[in-house]
Amino acid sequence: MHRSASLIAAIVFLALALGSLYRLLVGFPVVIGGVEIGQVATFFAFVICAALALILFRGSGRVSG
């Protein structure tokens, strides 16, 4: 059960990282509550989500005891 939950979370974080990367490359505006979210925030979101996805993918491959 733990491995499948880690794999699902890794896929979710990977999707978020890919969405952030797409926004960085295309540059479309994102406005939340009337405030435009900058590219710097999107870059940090990409780095964090990609790192979490990598950690979870690596961890889901291991057999827990």
N, C-alpha and C positions, 0 to 999 in steps of 0.2 A: 504494500500500500504506500509506503514511504517513497519508493522509487517512482511510482506513477505520479504521485503528487509533485515530486521534484521535477519530473519531466514536463508536466503540465505547466508548472510555474516557469520553467525555463523557456517553454514555447511562448508563453505570454510576454515575458521580458524580451525575448527575441523579436516578437512582433512590434513591441513598443520601440525597441532600438531601430528597427527597420523603418518604422514610421517617422522617427526623429531624423534618421539619415535622409529620408526622402524630403522632409521639410528643409533640411540644411541644403540639399542640392537644388531644389526647386525654388525655395524661398517664399512660399505663399504665407500670407499673414494669418496669425492666430490671435483672436481677441477674446479674452475672458473677463466678463464683468466690466467691459468698456476699457480694459487695459490691454494693450498689445504686448504679447510675449515676444521677447527678443530672441535673436539667433544664438546668443551666448547661453541663455537658459536651455535652449534646444540642444546645444552641443553638450552641456552637462548632463542633460537627460539621456542623450545617446550614450555617453561614456558610462554612466551609472547602470543603465539598463543592459548594455552589452556586457559589462563586467558581471552583473548578477546572472545573466543568462549563461555565460561561460562557466561560472562557479557552479550553478545548478546542473548544467549538462555534465560537467565533470563529476559532480557528486552523485548524480542519478545512475551513473554507470557502475558505481562501487556497490558491492554486496554488504549490507549492514548486518551486523551480528547480533 
